[in-house]
């Protein structure tokens, strides 16, 4: 929660010396805590998110994307796994994807419009007139920053976000990750996507920033396939953990799900990714 700004004490205040000592001590303790916890102090974005939470904690989510979303049996498979291994938190997930898809490809109404007797699946019956609480848009990996594609990204982000709101769901934009060997893409993708999210008053999901932070903290964990683009099982796990933490306002640390699709991670790797996801999310949103 963001509190009100506190007044700065006068330089001539009799408690100035004590306050300065306390301030210095507090700063030192915060810095030490950040180093100890591995807090994501090095997030590579210069544009801050303006929308930092949803109006409700979602119970259902739809992800529209492409191969970044459907690799390794899909991000929804990981989210279902996290949900199944959690006693208290549940999140039902679905995906709609097409290879190489940009935001213009998806007909969101086919999945978000309540149908007679239910919706696309008996698990997703409308609640308060909506099929999904939250809907995440994952663009083509170059769409936000490619000069030939960026205008279309902005145009279709605005259209899809408006359509999603029309069906009563809360839209979000996913920040995707840099190609392997091109770290400069991290900031470009993040800043461009966050700018568009701010323009449309929606949350940005900092997946790409979590990839960069994990690579900084845990270079031994390979997140990207040899094609230098698509996620490994660890990459899909991390992306899903960032989505979970962003939507549910909680860390997955301690969750026992290691991944499905015959690609489970080691408990040690899963724990590192869970921790990184949470550190990035709560740092990014300023929670």
Secondary structure, DSSP 8 states (H G I E B T S, - for coil): ----------TT-TTHHHHHHHHHHHHHHHHHHHHHHT--TT---SS--S--S-SS--SEEEEEESHHHHGGG-HHHHHHHHHHT-SS---EEEEEE-TT--TTS--THHHHS-BTTBSSSTT---BTTBS-SEEEE---TTTTT-TTTHHHHHHHHHHHHHHHHHTT-EEEEE-----TT-THHHHHHHHHHHHHHHHTT-EEE-HHHHHHHHHHH-TTS--B-TTSSSB-HHHHHHHHHHHHHHHHTS--TT------TT----HHHHHHHHHHHHHHHHHHHT-
